[in-house]
Amino acid sequence: MDPEQLIACPACDVLHRDQEVAKHTVARCARCGTVLAAPKSGAMTRIAMLSLTALILLAAAAGFPFLELQAQGLSHRASVLDAVLAFSRGPMAPLSLATGLLIVLLPAARYGALVYTLAPMALGWHPAPHAAAVYRWAERLKPWAMAEIFIIGVAVALVKVSGLARVGLGPAFWAFAALLVVTILTDSSICRLTVWKTLKTRRGS
């Protein structure tokens, strides 16, 4: 059998015959049930638009005030960038670098890669130069783009901080909350097999 007509389950490596999957249906692994393909109408356009929205939300979340703390007559506002830069020197510099990468830079790189890969194909054009390599990097960055993990951690921390000071939520907090929703919608809309097939057929046409 032609290896080009086989696909492997990403979870258990069982080989399956590559067949066309109808829109809005799901193809699962025969052994473990992992979703192999779930094509949807207009998915690439939707993902490209959601990724662009996520980039805008990230810019707002990084620049606008995130929290305002008030205690004993004192008030202080801070953005995510303020928090990163505050520890950019001394022994906390590696933590500052990791925070900036995982919360802002890597998520922005991933969403930018998705826009670069999918937007031209959503418009019916040929893939952009090196689109396959860029999309591969977008997939590799997914586990390391932790903006949504950050907002969950902040929500937990606020429960403890609220007993010590008055906490006001800034625009950046709500931008991160919206980013969490956009991330869930983006990841649930991506059919990786369909993206790879489209990259291959459009590149060869």
Beta strands, then each sheet from edge to edge (+ up, - down):
strand 1: 6-8
strand 2: 15-17
strand 3: 27-28
strand 4: 35-37
strand 5: 65-71
strand 6: 74-79
strand 7: 166-169
sheet 1: 1+ 2-
sheet 2: 3+ 4-
sheet 3: 6+ 5- 7+
end
